[in-house]
C-alpha cells in the first residue's frame, strides 16, 4: 500500500470508527478538515436507585484530521490556532463536565523541521471555574507519510500511539 496522506486517512478513519462518531468534510473557520471524530462518554453513579443520582461525569474528545502535502511552519501555526479555536467553541462546560480533549491529527507528505518543533512544543490546558466545571487539553499528533515518522506534543502521546499502531512497521 502506498503511504499517501489520503490512503493513511482512510485507514485511520477505519480504526477510529469503532469508538468515535465520524463526520466528513468539515469546514470550520476557513479550514476544511477532511474528517472530524467525536467521542462522548457519560458515567453516572447512584445511591440505591437510579432516581437517586449521586454524581455524573462527562468526557468529550473532538478529533480533527488534516491532510497536507508540504507542511510549513507558517501553515502549522495557523492550523494550530484555528483548530484550537474551533475545538474550544465545541466545549460546553457545566457541573458534570469532567474533561474535553481537542485533538489535531496531521497527515502530511513532508513536515518542515521548524513545523515539527512547533507541533512538539505547542501546549494548551484550560480549567473551567477552577476545574469545578472540568478542564480541557490540546493534543497534537502528526505523521510524515514519506518517511513514516511520528511526532506529538506531550499531551498527544495517545494519539501518536494510535498512529504508530496503524502505520509503524511490525
C-alpha positions as CSV (number, residue, x, y, z in Angstrom):
1,X,0.0,0.0,0.0
2,X,1.3,3.4,-0.9
3,X,1.6,5.8,2.1
4,X,-0.1,8.9,0.7
5,X,-1.9,11.1,3.2
6,X,-5.3,10.2,1.7
7,X,-4.6,6.5,1.9
8,X,-3.4,6.9,5.5
9,X,-6.5,8.9,6.4
10,X,-8.8,6.1,5.1
11,X,-7.0,3.5,7.2
12,X,-7.0,5.8,10.3
13,X,-10.7,6.6,10.0
14,X,-11.5,2.9,9.9
15,X,-9.6,2.5,13.2
16,X,-11.4,5.5,14.7
17,X,-14.9,4.4,13.5
18,X,-15.2,1.8,16.3
19,X,-15.4,4.3,19.1
20,X,-16.0,7.7,17.5
21,X,-18.7,9.3,15.5
22,X,-17.2,10.4,12.2
23,X,-18.1,13.4,10.1
24,X,-16.6,14.0,6.6
25,X,-15.6,17.3,5.0
26,X,-16.0,19.7,8.0
27,X,-15.4,23.3,7.2
28,X,-14.7,25.5,10.3
29,X,-13.0,28.9,10.5
30,X,-12.0,28.8,6.8
31,X,-10.2,25.5,7.2
32,X,-11.5,22.3,5.5
33,X,-10.9,19.2,7.6
34,X,-11.4,16.0,5.6
35,X,-12.9,14.4,8.7
36,X,-13.8,15.0,12.3
37,X,-14.3,12.4,15.0
38,X,-16.3,12.9,18.3
39,X,-16.1,10.7,21.3
40,X,-18.6,11.1,24.2
41,X,-18.7,9.2,27.5
42,X,-21.1,9.7,30.4
43,X,-20.6,7.9,33.7
44,X,-23.3,8.0,36.4
45,X,-23.3,6.8,40.0
46,X,-26.4,6.1,42.0
47,X,-27.4,5.8,45.6
48,X,-29.6,2.7,45.9
49,X,-31.9,3.5,43.0
50,X,-31.5,5.2,39.6
51,X,-33.6,8.2,40.5
52,X,-31.1,9.0,43.4
53,X,-28.1,10.0,41.3
54,X,-25.0,10.6,43.4
55,X,-22.9,12.2,40.6
56,X,-22.2,12.0,36.9
57,X,-19.2,12.9,34.7
58,X,-18.9,13.6,31.0
59,X,-15.8,13.3,28.8
60,X,-15.5,14.5,25.2
61,X,-12.8,14.2,22.5
62,X,-13.0,16.3,19.4
63,X,-10.5,15.0,16.9
64,X,-9.8,16.9,13.7
65,X,-7.9,15.3,10.8
66,X,-5.8,17.5,8.4
67,X,-4.1,16.5,5.2
68,X,-1.1,18.4,3.7
69,X,1.5,17.9,1.0
70,X,4.3,20.0,2.5
71,X,3.5,21.5,6.0
72,X,5.5,24.7,6.6
73,X,5.9,26.4,10.0
74,X,3.5,29.2,8.9
75,X,0.8,26.7,7.9
76,X,1.3,24.8,11.1
77,X,0.9,27.9,13.3
78,X,-2.2,28.9,11.5
79,X,-3.6,25.4,11.6
80,X,-2.9,25.0,15.4
81,X,-4.5,28.3,16.2
82,X,-7.6,27.7,14.1
83,X,-8.1,24.1,15.3
84,X,-7.8,25.2,18.9
85,X,-10.4,28.0,18.4
86,X,-12.8,25.6,16.6
87,X,-12.4,22.9,19.4
88,X,-12.9,25.4,22.2
89,X,-16.2,26.5,20.6
90,X,-17.4,22.9,20.8
91,X,-16.8,22.6,24.6
92,X,-19.7,23.5,26.9
93,X,-18.5,23.3,30.5
94,X,-21.1,22.5,33.2
95,X,-21.0,20.9,36.7
96,X,-21.0,17.3,35.3
97,X,-18.3,18.1,32.7
98,X,-15.1,16.4,33.7
99,X,-12.8,16.8,30.7
100,X,-12.6,17.6,27.0
101,X,-9.8,16.9,24.6
102,X,-9.3,18.8,21.3
103,X,-7.1,16.6,19.1
104,X,-5.4,17.6,15.9
105,X,-4.1,14.7,13.7
106,X,-1.9,15.9,10.8
107,X,-1.1,13.5,7.9
108,X,1.5,15.2,5.7
109,X,3.8,14.1,2.9
110,X,6.6,16.1,4.5
111,X,6.9,18.4,7.5
112,X,9.4,21.1,7.8
113,X,11.8,20.9,10.8
114,X,10.5,24.2,12.1
115,X,6.9,23.0,11.9
116,X,8.0,19.8,13.7
117,X,9.4,21.8,16.5
118,X,6.2,23.9,16.7
119,X,4.0,20.8,16.7
120,X,6.0,19.2,19.5
121,X,6.2,22.3,21.7
122,X,2.6,23.5,21.5
123,X,0.8,23.1,24.8
124,X,-2.6,24.3,25.9
125,X,-4.5,23.3,29.1
126,X,-7.5,25.2,30.5
127,X,-9.5,24.8,33.7
128,X,-13.1,25.9,33.8
129,X,-14.2,27.6,37.0
130,X,-11.1,26.4,38.9
131,X,-11.7,22.9,37.5
132,X,-15.1,22.6,39.2
133,X,-16.6,22.5,35.7
134,X,-13.8,20.4,34.3
135,X,-10.8,21.1,32.1
136,X,-9.6,20.7,28.5
137,X,-6.3,19.8,26.9
138,X,-5.0,20.2,23.4
139,X,-3.5,17.1,21.8
140,X,-1.4,17.1,18.6
141,X,-0.1,14.1,16.7
142,X,1.4,14.1,13.2
143,X,2.7,11.6,10.7
144,X,5.2,12.3,7.9
145,X,3.9,9.8,5.3
146,X,7.0,9.9,3.1
147,X,9.4,8.7,5.9
148,X,6.9,7.0,8.2
149,X,7.9,9.2,11.2
150,X,5.6,10.2,14.0
151,X,5.6,13.1,16.4
152,X,3.3,14.6,19.0
153,X,3.2,17.2,21.8
154,X,3.4,15.8,25.4
155,X,-0.4,15.6,25.8
156,X,-0.8,13.9,22.4
157,X,1.1,10.7,23.2
158,X,-2.1,8.6,23.0
159,X,-3.0,10.0,19.6
160,X,0.6,9.3,18.4
161,X,0.3,5.7,19.7
162,X,-2.8,5.2,17.6
163,X,-0.9,6.4,14.5
164,X,2.0,4.1,15.4
165,X,-0.3,1.1,15.9
166,X,-1.8,1.6,12.5
167,X,1.3,2.6,10.4
168,X,4.5,1.6,12.1
169,X,6.3,-1.4,10.5
170,X,5.7,-4.5,12.6
